[in-house]
């Protein structure tokens, strides 16, 4: 997702340079520590750094946007906080690729794919190479998650703000892992989860750490009132659900060069989405349900599922649902937040829907 090009985004882009400096320092320090252990450990950190380099820095952008628009002036502290949320995101991405058994991101090998390829070149069997890749991905995700906490703890602020920031981060991690677990459990369940259960997954897996937490953290660090922070969290809840619905649609119908992932991984996994929940009520479901959730799904079968999802109206339904959550998010803003911040957030959500309309 591209951040909207507004005057406030330009200001935030300048702040992102500070975030990048923090990330550069973090990886340099980690690599120096790793090489003192063993060159193989350095190689893992280099793979992690490569995987983090391609990010859009969406969460730091949101955090810095809220921080600046709400009067924050301590750039160094905000940059460290933004970098911590970027690391948190990268930790979740690495683990998510392990869970989804994906070896590519943005068309190139991810951490797991790098180590899987390395094992194959060394003569390992396909199964052994896959295990090597998944193991490395698991370890890498743990390292980055620990790094996010360490960087978060280094933000200089008063004890009261520190306590609030810790609570926001704790809730973000707790919720996201719960949402990921439900996502995996629902994919294995024989029955289709209800639309409300699917929204619960979207809210916990995406909204909290990608929207609610960065916006709240930026507001709290800036010294905003509890009411403003709560308003931004309410906005983030619906915004994140809209984003997750859109991401699920793009994960099936989008192009790999734009999404960074294969467009049949979710179908192969049998991931329960708003599209599938709707499709389950239609006659085409009998054919769809026989194909999804299979490790042996072919490209032709995936294409047939896409055609059925379009035919039964599931794709259109999901796009409409995302639009409804966008409107709900905007209604949450009211008069609580500065006009400039509200305008930028509205532009942000417009970009979510624009991505769907381009399909």
Secondary structure as UniProt FT lines:
FT   HELIX           7..35
FT   TURN            36..37
FT   HELIX           39..53
FT   HELIX           58..69
FT   TURN            70..71
FT   HELIX           75..100
FT   STRAND          104..105
FT   TURN            106..107
FT   STRAND          108..109
FT   HELIX           111..121
FT   TURN            122..123
FT   HELIX           126..153
FT   HELIX           159..188
FT   HELIX           195..202
FT   HELIX           203..212
FT   HELIX           213..222
FT   HELIX           226..253
FT   HELIX           256..259
FT   TURN            263..264
FT   HELIX           265..269
FT   HELIX           274..279
FT   TURN            280..281
FT   TURN            283..284
FT   HELIX           285..291
FT   TURN            292..293
FT   TURN            295..296
FT   HELIX           299..311
FT   TURN            312..313
FT   HELIX           314..333
FT   TURN            334..336
FT   HELIX           339..357
//
